[in-house]
């Protein structure tokens, strides 16, 4: 049975070149980057070269890149540090953010009594930029935390516009770019964002590694103590092979970005057309103009059939999801779709189909055929 993987928003397959680089580091560069002998110096050189590669990929400076275990840690660190170290009294966000942001903010509210302001989103999950500006006009030390691309629907934020609004009102701006890093270009010298978060396994790099971009001149304290790694801001021996793998993956993603974007956009268009032919009443959560790697659909399938929908697809070798992999074991409906849909539509089966350059039209044909059979 042919396997079809259409859950790339959950994680992506490692590129062959990334595996090669990781293997090389594991076998040849096993020194501790903090050691002063030749093995350590060689490892340190590899580490800093990777930092420079990542900085170059997003037009930042190497000193603004800090390595973490992934997006969740980076989000926790930045949000907590903004409250504790930058004395933020209010966080503006939405209820469709990733739980790594939402749960952290709730804890900060409970511990420090900060105000949380949730922006309204429309039926596609888009914020009202005028509302953001209006709230910010009421002066208070504020952090705006808004994800660039929603991990469930693919709804996109105008990150440049939000950056301008935040700068006008002297607010800090944090954006979770886990779903968009490596899939769109970033120019952080010309985009007003103070904090940015990314995770390697979303752009064909290894799991367990990510990075935080913290704009130069912003002073925050460590979230992990015990060593001088990462400018003393994150203690612990660096996972060198994963860092090199991440840098390689991002470098390759940028090199093939336009080609991959055109190809994947074509796959998404093909899927959309096929779905409309076979299921004319299909609905697209978030609309038809969502990010090119994600398509969230609501199917006209009866409730009794929808209960085991993912199971039946899995039995046919097709991997997709209902939403965030982090919440896949939950019986609760998606918190993102709960904000966009009414109760009737929320009870209907919705699926997230997410693509990468490894997918083909044949994969989509297999999915359509399986859905028809169900």
VOMARLUM-645888 format. One line per 2 residues: number of its first residue (from 0); for each residue z, x, y of N, C-alpha, C. Coordinates in steps of 0.02 Angstrom, whole numbers, plus 50000, padded with zeros to 5 digits. Layout:
NUM = Z/X/Y/Z/X/Y/Z/X/Y ~ ...
//
This chain:
0 = 50000/50042/49940/50000/50000/50000/50000/50044/50063 ~ 49953/50030/50108/49950/50067/50170/50007/50047/50216
2 = 50040/50097/50245/50095/50084/50291/50067/50082/50363 ~ 50092/50034/50401/50070/50026/50471/50132/50030/50516
4 = 50133/50079/50560/50191/50088/50604/50173/50066/50675 ~ 50203/50010/50696/50191/49983/50763/50257/49972/50799
6 = 50303/50019/50791/50369/50015/50823/50384/50079/50862 ~ 50334/50101/50900/50340/50165/50936/50388/50162/50995
8 = 50408/50102/51016/50459/50098/51069/50528/50115/51041 ~ 50535/50110/50975/50598/50128/50942/50603/50203/50933
10 = 50549/50232/50908/50544/50305/50901/50472/50322/50883 ~ 50454/50384/50892/50385/50406/50878/50385/50463/50827
12 = 50328/50471/50794/50320/50525/50746/50314/50592/50783 ~ 50341/50644/50754/50335/50711/50783/50262/50734/50781
14 = 50240/50764/50835/50174/50796/50835/50178/50859/50790 ~ 50123/50875/50759/50121/50934/50714/50139/50997/50752
16 = 50115/51003/50814/50130/51063/50854/50204/51069/50870 ~ 50237/51012/50877/50309/51012/50890/50347/51037/50829
18 = 50327/51014/50771/50359/51037/50709/50351/51113/50701 ~ 50292/51138/50718/50279/51210/50713/50326/51249/50759
20 = 50333/51226/50821/50376/51260/50869/50449/51257/50848 ~ 50471/51200/50824/50540/51193/50801/50554/51240/50743
22 = 50508/51243/50695/50516/51286/50637/50519/51360/50658 ~ 50478/51379/50706/50478/51448/50730/50546/51466/50760
24 = 50573/51422/50800/50638/51435/50831/50693/51440/50778 ~ 50691/51394/50730/50742/51394/50677/50741/51457/50636
26 = 50682/51486/50627/50677/51545/50584/50680/51611/50622 ~ 50661/51611/50686/50656/51674/50723/50704/51680/50782
28 = 50720/51624/50814/50762/51628/50874/50829/51595/50862 ~ 50866/51621/50813/50929/51590/50794/50989/51616/50832
30 = 50979/51658/50881/51035/51683/50920/51065/51628/50964 ~ 51128/51639/50984/51162/51593/51029/51142/51611/51100
32 = 51115/51565/51139/51093/51581/51207/51148/51608/51252 ~ 51211/51598/51233/51266/51623/51274/51287/51694/51256
34 = 51259/51721/51201/51275/51789/51180/51238/51839/51223 ~ 51270/51898/51234/51239/51947/51279/51195/51998/51244
36 = 51196/51999/51176/51154/52046/51141/51081/52022/51140 ~ 51037/52062/51110/50965/52048/51112/50947/51980/51082
38 = 50982/51960/51027/50968/51896/50996/50985/51839/51045 ~ 51041/51845/51079/51061/51795/51127/51015/51793/51187
40 = 50996/51853/51211/50952/51855/51269/50883/51825/51254 ~ 50859/51837/51193/50796/51808/51173/50801/51732/51171
42 = 50855/51706/51143/50866/51634/51140/50873/51604/51210 ~ 50908/51639/51254/50916/51616/51323/50849/51612/51359
44 = 50806/51661/51346/50741/51661/51376/50699/51601/51353 ~ 50703/51586/51288/50667/51528/51261/50694/51464/51291
46 = 50760/51460/51298/50792/51401/51327/50768/51389/51398 ~ 50769/51441/51440/50751/51432/51510/50676/51421/51519
48 = 50636/51449/51475/50564/51435/51477/50551/51361/51463 ~ 50588/51333/51416/50582/51262/51401/50602/51219/51461
50 = 50655/51239/51495/50678/51203/51554/50624/51203/51608 ~ 50592/51260/51616/50539/51266/51666/50479/51223/51647
52 = 50462/51219/51583/50406/51178/51560/50419/51104/51576 ~ 50481/51082/51564/50498/51012/51577/50496/50998/51652
54 = 50523/51044/51691/50523/51036/51764/50451/51032/51790 ~ 50409/51075/51765/50338/51075/51786/50304/51010/51769
56 = 50321/50982/51711/50288/50920/51688/50303/50861/51734 ~ 50360/50863/51769/50378/50807/51814/50381/50829/51887
58 = 50357/50889/51901/50357/50917/51968/50427/50917/51999 ~ 50473/50945/51961/50542/50956/51984/50555/51031/51982
60 = 50616/51051/51998/50634/51121/51991/50678/51129/51929 ~ 50677/51187/51900/50713/51198/51837/50788/51186/51845
62 = 50816/51200/51903/50888/51189/51913/50907/51115/51913 ~ 50857/51071/51919/50871/50999/51920/50869/50968/51850
64 = 50853/51008/51799/50847/50983/51731/50909/51004/51691 ~ 50943/50956/51661/51002/50969/51620/50993/50936/51553
66 = 51005/50974/51499/50993/50949/51432/51052/50908/51407 ~ 51037/50853/51373/51087/50809/51344/51067/50791/51272
68 = 51107/50751/51239/51089/50730/51171/51039/50674/51171 ~ 51024/50646/51229/50976/50591/51233/50988/50548/51293
70 = 50953/50491/51296/50957/50447/51353/51025/50414/51361 ~ 51057/50395/51307/51121/50360/51311/51174/50404/51343
72 = 51178/50466/51320/51227/50512/51350/51213/50523/51424 ~ 51150/50534/51440/51131/50548/51509/51147/50489/51554
74 = 51132/50428/51531/51149/50369/51571/51224/50363/51581 ~ 51263/50372/51528/51336/50369/51534/51362/50420/51583
76 = 51337/50481/51578/51359/50535/51621/51345/50520/51695 ~ 51284/50502/51709/51264/50491/51779/51301/50432/51809
78 = 51304/50377/51774/51338/50318/51801/51412/50331/51813 ~ 51444/50363/51763/51515/50378/51770/51528/50428/51827
80 = 51487/50478/51831/51497/50529/51883/51484/50501/51953 ~ 51437/50455/51959/51425/50424/52024/51486/50387/52050
82 = 51521/50355/52004/51582/50318/52024/51640/50366/52037 ~ 51651/50413/51991/51709/50457/51995/51700/50512/52047
84 = 51641/50541/52051/51631/50600/52094/51597/50584/52160 ~ 51552/50536/52161/51516/50519/52223/51547/50459/52257
86 = 51601/50432/52226/51640/50377/52256/51598/50314/52269 ~ 51553/50300/52222/51513/50239/52227/51559/50178/52218
88 = 51551/50128/52259/51592/50067/52256/51553/50007/52230 ~ 51487/50014/52228/51445/49957/52206/51385/49984/52167
90 = 51369/49949/52112/51308/49965/52074/51263/49904/52073 ~ 51202/49914/52093/51151/49860/52092/51106/49873/52032
92 = 51098/49822/51990/51058/49830/51930/51029/49761/51911 ~ 51007/49753/51848/50985/49688/51823/51017/49678/51754
94 = 51011/49617/51730/51038/49602/51663/50989/49617/51607 ~ 50931/49647/51624/50882/49664/51573/50879/49739/51561
96 = 50929/49775/51586/50932/49847/51574/50951/49861/51501 ~ 50943/49923/51481/50965/49944/51414/51042/49941/51412
98 = 51069/49927/51353/51142/49922/51347/51177/49988/51363 ~ 51142/50044/51359/51172/50108/51378/51192/50108/51451
100 = 51157/50067/51491/51174/50059/51562/51222/50000/51571 ~ 51205/49943/51542/51246/49883/51553/51317/49890/51529
102 = 51326/49917/51469/51394/49924/51441/51434/49976/51480 ~ 51401/50029/51502/51436/50080/51541/51459/50052/51607
104 = 51417/50014/51640/51435/49984/51704/51494/49936/51696 ~ 51495/49897/51642/51551/49852/51631/51616/49890/51622
106 = 51613/49946/51586/51673/49987/51577/51696/50015/51644 ~ 51649/50036/51685/51667/50064/51751/51697/50010/51796
108 = 51673/49950/51790/51702/49894/51828/51774/49883/51806 ~ 51786/49883/51741/51853/49871/51715/51901/49926/51735
110 = 51876/49989/51735/51921/50045/51748/51930/50059/51822 ~ 51877/50052/51861/51881/50073/51931/51873/50016/51981
112 = 51859/49956/51956/51854/49898/52000/51793/49898/52044 ~ 51740/49932/52024/51679/49933/52065/51646/49864/52064
114 = 51607/49850/52114/51569/49788/52117/51502/49797/52080 ~ 51483/49746/52043/51418/49747/52010/51376/49690/52038
116 = 51316/49706/52059/51271/49656/52086/51208/49655/52043 ~ 51195/49598/52010/51137/49592/51967/51080/49559/52005
118 = 51025/49594/52012/50967/49566/52045/50936/49512/52000 ~ 50908/49460/52031/50872/49410/51993/50806/49440/51969
120 = 50784/49417/51910/50717/49435/51886/50678/49371/51875 ~ 50612/49375/51884/50571/49316/51873/50555/49308/51799
122 = 50512/49262/51781/50498/49247/51711/50464/49304/51674 ~ 50439/49353/51712/50409/49412/51681/50457/49472/51681
124 = 50516/49463/51710/50565/49517/51712/50559/49562/51773 ~ 50521/49540/51823/50511/49580/51884/50564/49564/51936
126 = 50589/49616/51969/50640/49605/52020/50609/49581/52085 ~ 50651/49555/52129/50630/49537/52197/50650/49596/52242
128 = 50601/49633/52265/50614/49693/52305/50646/49676/52372 ~ 50629/49618/52397/50659/49596/52461/50734/49582/52451
130 = 50752/49553/52394/50823/49541/52379/50861/49607/52376 ~ 50830/49658/52345/50862/49724/52342/50876/49751/52411
132 = 50826/49747/52456/50835/49772/52524/50888/49732/52562 ~ 50890/49667/52550/50939/49625/52584/51010/49643/52563
134 = 51021/49652/52498/51087/49670/52473/51108/49738/52500 ~ 51062/49785/52501/51078/49852/52525/51092/49853/52600
136 = 51069/49802/52636/51083/49800/52708/51157/49789/52722 ~ 51193/49763/52672/51266/49757/52678/51296/49824/52655
138 = 51312/49865/52702/51328/49935/52689/51391/49944/52646 ~ 51383/49985/52596/51437/50003/52551/51410/50060/52508
140 = 51450/50111/52490/51426/50165/52447/51397/50136/52382 ~ 51332/50144/52372/51297/50107/52320/51252/50151/52277
142 = 51250/50134/52213/51201/50162/52166/51157/50105/52142 ~ 51092/50114/52146/51044/50067/52118/51021/50096/52051
144 = 51030/50058/51997/51012/50080/51930/50962/50030/51900 ~ 50898/50051/51897/50845/50007/51873/50798/50047/51828
146 = 50785/50022/51768/50741/50057/51722/50669/50053/51744 ~ 50631/50105/51727/50561/50109/51748/50517/50062/51708
148 = 50524/50063/51642/50487/50019/51597/50536/49988/51549 ~ 50536/49921/51547/50583/49887/51503/50565/49901/51430
150 = 50615/49919/51391/50603/49940/51322/50585/49883/51275 ~ 50595/49821/51296/50578/49764/51253/50514/49729/51274
152 = 50504/49720/51339/50446/49683/51362/50391/49728/51392 ~ 50410/49787/51414/50361/49830/51447/50352/49816/51521
154 = 50393/49771/51548/50390/49757/51620/50402/49821/51660 ~ 50361/49832/51711/50364/49895/51749/50398/49885/51817
156 = 50436/49935/51837/50466/49938/51903/50423/49981/51948 ~ 50415/49960/52011/50382/50003/52061/50433/50054/52084
158 = 50436/50110/52048/50489/50159/52059/50484/50191/52128 ~ 50422/50200/52152/50413/50229/52219/50439/50182/52273
160 = 50425/50118/52265/50447/50069/52315/50524/50064/52316 ~ 50554/50062/52258/50628/50060/52255/50657/50123/52287
162 = 50626/50180/52273/50650/50243/52303/50650/50241/52378 ~ 50597/50213/52407/50593/50208/52480/50647/50162/52507
164 = 50657/50105/52474/50708/50056/52495/50777/50088/52493 ~ 50791/50125/52439/50856/50157/52432/50867/50210/52485
166 = 50816/50248/52499/50822/50300/52551/50835/50270/52619 ~ 50801/50215/52634/50811/50181/52698/50882/50158/52708
168 = 50916/50142/52652/50984/50115/52657/51037/50164/52631 ~ 51018/50227/52625/51065/50280/52604/51100/50265/52538
170 = 51063/50237/52491/51090/50222/52425/51063/50272/52374 ~ 51103/50289/52325/51078/50331/52270/51035/50288/52223
172 = 50986/50319/52191/50941/50284/52146/50938/50319/52079 ~ 50955/50282/52026/50953/50308/51957/50903/50265/51917
174 = 50859/50298/51879/50811/50261/51839/50809/50288/51768 ~ 50816/50242/51720/50807/50258/51650/50732/50258/51635
176 = 50704/50317/51621/50631/50322/51608/50617/50338/51535 ~ 50663/50317/51492/50656/50332/51421/50589/50306/51392
178 = 50568/50246/51413/50506/50218/51385/50443/50243/51420 ~ 50449/50273/51478/50389/50293/51515/50377/50368/51517
180 = 50429/50408/51505/50421/50481/51507/50371/50502/51453 ~ 50323/50544/51472/50272/50566/51425/50215/50517/51418
182 = 50220/50459/51451/50168/50408/51447/50139/50391/51515 ~ 50169/50419/51567/50142/50411/51634/50162/50474/51673
184 = 50130/50486/51729/50144/50548/51767/50201/50537/51815 ~ 50240/50590/51826/50295/50589/51874/50286/50647/51923
186 = 50301/50632/51986/50299/50684/52038/50364/50678/52078 ~ 50416/50712/52054/50482/50702/52083/50492/50740/52148
188 = 50444/50780/52167/50447/50809/52234/50427/50758/52287 ~ 50390/50707/52264/50365/50657/52311/50386/50586/52292
190 = 50437/50580/52250/50465/50515/52232/50540/50517/52245 ~ 50564/50469/52283/50635/50470/52302/50677/50439/52248
192 = 50693/50479/52198/50740/50458/52145/50791/50514/52138 ~ 50854/50496/52132/50908/50546/52130/50925/50566/52059
194 = 50920/50518/52013/50938/50531/51943/50885/50499/51898 ~ 50867/50536/51847/50817/50511/51800/50837/50533/51730
196 = 50822/50491/51681/50845/50502/51612/50786/50497/51564 ~ 50783/50541/51514/50729/50540/51465/50755/50560/51396
198 = 50719/50539/51344/50738/50553/51275/50676/50576/51237 ~ 50680/50634/51203/50622/50666/51173/50589/50625/51119
200 = 50628/50588/51080/50599/50555/51022/50555/50495/51040 ~ 50552/50478/51105/50508/50425/51127/50438/50452/51144
202 = 50431/50518/51151/50365/50546/51165/50346/50600/51114 ~ 50359/50585/51051/50338/50626/50994/50374/50693/50991
204 = 50437/50693/51015/50481/50750/51008/50536/50733/50958 ~ 50584/50779/50950/50638/50768/50901/50692/50721/50927
206 = 50729/50692/50881/50787/50650/50898/50847/50694/50915 ~ 50894/50665/50952/50956/50701/50967/50951/50747/51027
208 = 50898/50741/51067/50891/50784/51126/50856/50744/51182 ~ 50880/50755/51242/50850/50723/51300/50867/50765/51361
210 = 50852/50738/51419/50871/50775/51480/50886/50727/51536 ~ 50926/50752/51582/50941/50716/51644/50912/50756/51701
212 = 50877/50722/51745/50856/50752/51808/50906/50732/51861 ~ 50936/50781/51893/50984/50768/51947/50960/50805/52009
214 = 50943/50768/52060/50913/50797/52119/50958/50852/52148 ~ 50926/50906/52168/50960/50964/52196/51003/50942/52256
216 = 51064/50967/52258/51109/50953/52313/51160/50898/52297 ~ 51151/50863/52241/51199/50811/52221/51250/50843/52174
218 = 51312/50841/52193/51365/50874/52155/51403/50825/52111 ~ 51394/50832/52045/51432/50791/51998/51471/50837/51952
220 = 51520/50809/51918/51563/50849/51874/51542/50840/51801 ~ 51567/50884/51757/51548/50879/51686/51571/50815/51653
222 = 51535/50795/51601/51559/50742/51558/51587/50771/51494 ~ 51568/50834/51478/51594/50870/51420/51620/50937/51445
224 = 51682/50953/51428/51713/51015/51450/51720/51064/51391 ~ 51725/51129/51408/51738/51178/51356/51695/51239/51357
226 = 51646/51242/51401/51602/51301/51404/51561/51301/51468 ~ 51524/51355/51477/51485/51363/51539/51411/51346/51531
228 = 51393/51315/51474/51323/51297/51465/51302/51245/51517 ~ 51237/51243/51531/51208/51195/51579/51245/51197/51646
230 = 51250/51257/51673/51283/51268/51738/51356/51244/51738 ~ 51386/51243/51678/51455/51221/51672/51463/51145/51672
232 = 51407/51109/51671/51409/51036/51675/51408/51002/51607 ~ 51386/51038/51555/51387/51008/51488/51401/51063/51438
234 = 51464/51066/51417/51485/51118/51371/51457/51107/51301 ~ 51450/51161/51264/51425/51156/51195/51363/51198/51186
236 = 51359/51233/51130/51300/51274/51116/51237/51231/51115 ~ 51187/51253/51151/51126/51214/51158/51088/51209/51092
238 = 51059/51151/51080/51018/51140/51020/50948/51167/51035 ~ 50941/51232/51027/50881/51267/51052/50817/51241/51020
240 = 50818/51231/50954/50756/51208/50921/50735/51139/50946 ~ 50784/51096/50959/50768/51029/50985/50743/51032/51057
242 = 50773/51076/51096/50751/51084/51166/50680/51109/51169 ~ 50664/51159/51128/50596/51185/51126/50548/51130/51102
244 = 50569/51091/51052/50527/51036/51027/50514/50985/51082 ~ 50566/50969/51121/50558/50921/51176/50510/50947/51229
246 = 50518/51009/51248/50475/51039/51299/50402/51040/51276 ~ 50392/51057/51213/50325/51059/51185/50294/50989/51184
248 = 50334/50940/51163/50310/50871/51159/50290/50844/51227 ~ 50330/50859/51278/50315/50834/51345/50254/50869/51375
250 = 50249/50933/51362/50192/50971/51386/50127/50944/51355 ~ 50128/50931/51290/50070/50904/51255/50054/50833/51279
252 = 50107/50794/51289/50097/50725/51312/50062/50724/51380 ~ 50080/50770/51424/50048/50773/51489/49976/50796/51485
254 = 49963/50842/51438/49895/50868/51430/49846/50814/51406 ~ 49871/50769/51364/49828/50717/51335/49840/50648/51366
256 = 49876/50646/51421/49899/50583/51449/49843/50534/51464 ~ 49794/50554/51502/49741/50508/51522/49700/50484/51463
258 = 49686/50529/51417/49648/50510/51357/49687/50461/51314 ~ 49751/50477/51304/49793/50433/51262/49803/50365/51295
260 = 49812/50366/51361/49823/50303/51397/49762/50257/51390 ~ 49703/50285/51398/49642/50245/51391/49635/50218/51320
262 = 49649/50260/51271/49642/50239/51201/49693/50185/51183 ~ 49756/50196/51201/49809/50148/51183/49799/50082/51221
264 = 49778/50086/51284/49764/50025/51322/49710/49984/51287 ~ 49660/50018/51258/49608/49984/51221/49635/49949/51160
266 = 49683/49981/51126/49714/49950/51067/49753/49887/51088 ~ 49789/49891/51143/49828/49834/51166/49782/49776/51184
268 = 49726/49791/51217/49678/49739/51234/49649/49707/51172 ~ 49634/49749/51122/49608/49724/51059/49658/49678/51025
270 = 49721/49698/51024/49774/49656/50995/49778/49589/51031 ~ 49779/49592/51097/49784/49531/51137/49727/49482/51121
272 = 49667/49508/51118/49609/49466/51103/49612/49436/51033 ~ 49633/49477/50985/49638/49453/50916/49692/49399/50909
274 = 49748/49410/50942/49802/49360/50940/49780/49294/50969 ~ 49745/49296/51026/49723/49235/51059/49672/49197/51017
276 = 49633/49234/50978/49584/49201/50934/49618/49166/50876 ~ 49667/49201/50846/49699/49175/50786/49756/49126/50803
278 = 49794/49141/50856/49850/49099/50877/49840/49081/50951 ~ 49798/49032/50966/49782/49015/51036/49843/48999/51079
280 = 49896/48976/51047/49956/48958/51086/50007/49015/51091 ~ 49988/49076/51070/50034/49133/51076/50052/49144/51149
282 = 50114/49165/51161/50136/49181/51229/50155/49255/51232 ~ 50144/49284/51290/50159/49355/51299/50219/49362/51345
284 = 50276/49381/51316/50337/49389/51354/50329/49448/51402 ~ 50341/49435/51465/50330/49486/51516/50261/49483/51547
286 = 50218/49440/51520/50150/49433/51546/50101/49480/51512 ~ 50040/49480/51538/49986/49520/51508/49977/49588/51541
288 = 50014/49601/51594/50004/49664/51631/50064/49711/51622 ~ 50095/49707/51565/50152/49752/51552/50127/49822/51535
290 = 50173/49868/51527/50157/49938/51512/50113/49942/51451 ~ 50067/49989/51452/50013/49990/51403/50035/50004/51331
292 = 50095/50028/51320/50117/50043/51252/50157/49987/51220 ~ 50172/49934/51258/50216/49881/51232/50185/49812/51240
294 = 50190/49772/51188/50167/49702/51191/50219/49659/51156 ~ 50250/49614/51193/50302/49570/51165/50274/49500/51162
296 = 50270/49472/51101/50236/49408/51092/50283/49355/51063 ~ 50271/49293/51082/50306/49236/51054/50256/49197/51012
298 = 50270/49191/50947/50222/49162/50901/50235/49088/50887 ~ 50182/49049/50877/50190/48978/50859/50202/48970/50784
300 = 50259/48995/50763/50278/48993/50692/50341/48951/50684 ~ 50344/48912/50632/50401/48868/50622/50466/48908/50613
302 = 50522/48876/50629/50587/48909/50627/50604/48934/50557 ~ 50586/48895/50505/50603/48916/50437/50564/48978/50416
304 = 50503/48985/50442/50463/49044/50426/50484/49105/50468 ~ 50508/49092/50528/50524/49147/50573/50585/49186/50551
306 = 50630/49154/50513/50692/49186/50493/50680/49251/50454 ~ 50629/49250/50412/50615/49309/50370/50549/49343/50390
308 = 50529/49332/50452/50465/49359/50476/50461/49434/50470 ~ 50511/49470/50496/50510/49543/50493/50514/49568/50422
310 = 50552/49532/50380/50557/49551/50309/50489/49546/50275 ~ 50453/49491/50287/50388/49482/50256/50338/49535/50280
312 = 50341/49551/50345/50297/49603/50371/50314/49671/50340 ~ 50378/49685/50334/50400/49748/50304/50376/49753/50231
314 = 50378/49697/50195/50355/49697/50127/50280/49712/50121 ~ 50244/49698/50175/50173/49713/50177/50159/49782/50207
316 = 50214/49820/50220/50207/49888/50245/50198/49894/50320 ~ 50215/49840/50357/50205/49840/50429/50272/49843/50465
318 = 50280/49893/50507/50343/49904/50543/50335/49884/50616 ~ 50368/49830/50635/50376/49810/50705/50448/49786/50713
320 = 50466/49763/50773/50535/49742/50783/50538/49681/50828 ~ 50597/49652/50833/50609/49597/50879/50626/49622/50949
322 = 50650/49684/50952/50670/49711/51017/50698/49780/51008 ~ 50748/49797/51047/50778/49864/51045/50805/49881/50976
324 = 50788/49941/50952/50813/49963/50887/50890/49968/50888 ~ 50918/49982/50946/50991/49988/50952/51027/49923/50936
326 = 50990/49867/50942/51021/49802/50931/50992/49766/50870 ~ 50955/49803/50828/50919/49771/50773/50965/49740/50722
328 = 51027/49764/50717/51073/49736/50668/51112/49676/50694 ~ 51098/49657/50756/51136/49602/50787/51102/49535/50772
330 = 51143/49484/50763/51117/49417/50752/51106/49381/50818 ~ 51128/49410/50872/51121/49380/50938/51049/49387/50962
332 = 51026/49338/51002/50958/49344/51031/50956/49401/51080 ~ 50897/49427/51093/50888/49481/51141/50916/49463/51209
334 = 50957/49507/51237/50985/49494/51304/50930/49495/51357 ~ 50876/49532/51343/50820/49536/51390/50783/49469/51390
336 = 50764/49445/51331/50727/49382/51327/50770/49323/51350 ~ 50836/49329/51340/50881/49276/51363/50878/49265/51438
338 = 50860/49318/51475/50853/49313/51547/50785/49284/51568 ~ 50736/49289/51523/50667/49270/51541/50647/49201/51515
340 = 50677/49181/51459/50654/49121/51424/50705/49065/51427 ~ 50681/49003/51421/50728/48947/51415/50753/48943/51342
342 = 50801/48900/51330/50833/48897/51264/50783/48880/51209 ~ 50735/48837/51224/50685/48818/51173/50643/48877/51153
344 = 50617/48913/51202/50575/48971/51186/50615/49028/51156 ~ 50677/49034/51176/50719/49088/51150/50731/49080/51074
346 = 50728/49019/51050/50738/49007/50979/50675/49021/50937 ~ 50619/49030/50971/50556/49043/50937/50550/49118/50920
348 = 50511/49135/50869/50506/49205/50849/50467/49247/50900 ~ 50499/49300/50925/50465/49347/50969/50464/49416/50935
350 = 50409/49451/50942/50401/49516/50911/50380/49567/50963 ~ 50407/49627/50957/50386/49683/51000/50340/49728/50960
352 = 50279/49735/50984/50230/49779/50953/50220/49837/51001 ~ 50230/49898/50976/50225/49956/51022/50183/50010/50990
354 = 50140/50039/51032/50087/50083/51008/50098/50157/51026 ~ 50061/50199/50991/50053/50270/51010/49981/50290/50995
356 = 49965/50352/51010/49897/50377/50998/49880/50381/50923 ~ 49931/50374/50881/49919/50379/50808/49895/50313/50779
358 = 49898/50259/50817/49878/50193/50791/49802/50183/50795 ~ 49778/50135/50757/49707/50120/50753/49696/50045/50756
360 = 49633/50025/50765/49616/49954/50764/49629/49925/50694 ~ 49622/49967/50644/49636/49944/50576/49709/49924/50567
362 = 49753/49960/50602/49824/49941/50601/49834/49870/50629 ~ 49799/49856/50683/49805/49790/50714/49775/49737/50669
364 = 49719/49753/50638/49688/49705/50591/49737/49689/50534 ~ 49772/49739/50509/49821/49728/50456/49877/49683/50479
366 = 49901/49693/50540/49953/49651/50568/49930/49579/50575 ~ 49871/49569/50603/49845/49501/50613/49837/49466/50545
368 = 49811/49502/50496/49803/49474/50430/49869/49453/50399 ~ 49920/49496/50409/49987/49481/50382/50017/49421/50416
370 = 50009/49416/50481/50037/49359/50519/50003/49295/50498 ~ 49938/49298/50487/49901/49239/50464/49928/49215/50397
372 = 49941/49262/50353/49964/49246/50286/50033/49212/50289 ~ 50075/49234/50335/50142/49206/50342/50138/49135/50371
//
